[in-house]
Amino acid sequence: QATLRESGGGLVQPGGSLRLSCTVSRAILSSFSGATMAWYRQAPGKEREFVASITSGGSTNYENSLKGRFILSRDNAKRTVYLQMNGLKPEDTAVYYCHAPELYPNYWGQGTQVTVPS
């Protein structure tokens, strides 16, 4: 079992929606509850970029261009963070990565592929 396990990616038409999930495998419930979690993405030919983050208190922060379309949430009991993506565009095509800057700052998993055709 991976430290951070992403799922939910796939092929979706422009304007569609998708929900990604990230489950923290190694952290116990109390550790996850007190930790900030984040999503990043990397499109073809581009560097990894910040998407959104959520604090232990539930405060969210989004990359400016994504505000209003993406929604981040968490379920501490399930040690899982979700990224709801709405109004998807071709430019959203990328590998999406979950990240735990406080719990596992140096860990990056395999990510999950999101493809939105032009």
N, C-alpha and C positions, 0 to 999 in steps of 0.2 A: 504494500500500500504506500503510495506517494505521500510526501509531507503535505503538499498542497495538490489537490486533485480537481482539475477543471472539467466541466462537462456542459452539454447543452448547445454546443456549436452545430452549425449545419448550413445548408443552402436555403436562402429565403429571398423572395422577390422584392424589388424596391417598394418601399412603403409598408412592408410587413414588420412583424415583431418577433423577438426571440428573447428567451430568458436563460442566462448563463448561471451556473452554480459553481461554487468553490467550497470544498470541504477540507478543513484542517484535520489531518489524520493524527499527528503526534501530540498536539497540545491537549491538555485536559480542559474540561469545561471552564474552570475558573480562569485559566490563562487566556483562553480565547476571548472570554467576556471582557477582559481588560485591555485588549489589544486593538490597535488600528488595523484595518484591512483595506486593500486597494486593488484596483484593476488597471492593467496596462495593455497596450496592443501594439503590434508591429505589422505594418502593411508591407507588401512587396517593394523592395528597393528603398525602404525607409527605416529609420532607427525606431527603437521602442519608445512609445510615448505614453504619458500619463492619461488615464481616462477618468477615474474617480476614486475617492476614498471615503471611508466611514470610520468614525472614532468609536470607542467603547460606549460613549454616551449616545450614539446614534446621529451625531452631527455629520453631515455629508459635504463633500467638496468635489466639484466637477470641473473638468476642463471647459473653458469658456464656450467653445464652439458646440459643445454637447449638451449644454444646459437646456432643459425642457424636453429632451428626447430620451435621455437615459436616466434610470432611477436605480439607486443603490440601496440595498437593505440587508439586514442580517438576522439570523435566528441563532442565538447563542446556545440554546439547548441542543441544536443539531450541529453546532460548530460549523456553520455554513453562512456564506455571504452570497447574495444574488445580485445580478446586473440585468435589469429589465431594459431591453433596447426596443424603442418604438420608432416608427418612421424611418426604417433603415434605408441607407443610400449606398450606391456602389463604393463610395469612398470609405465606408465603414468596413469594407473587406480587409481582414487582417487575422492574425493569430492573437487571441486574447489570453492574457496571463493574469493569474491571481498572484498577489504579493502580500507578505506580512512583514512590514518594515521594522517592527519591534520584536516579534517572535523569531522570525527567520530572515534577517536582512540580506543575507547572501544566497538565499535559495530561490531558484526559478525552475518551474516545472516545464512540462511539454506544451502547455497551453491547449486551447481548443479553437479550431478553425471556424471562422464566420465568413461566408461568401455571399455577396449580394451582386448579382449580374447587372451589367450595364444595359 
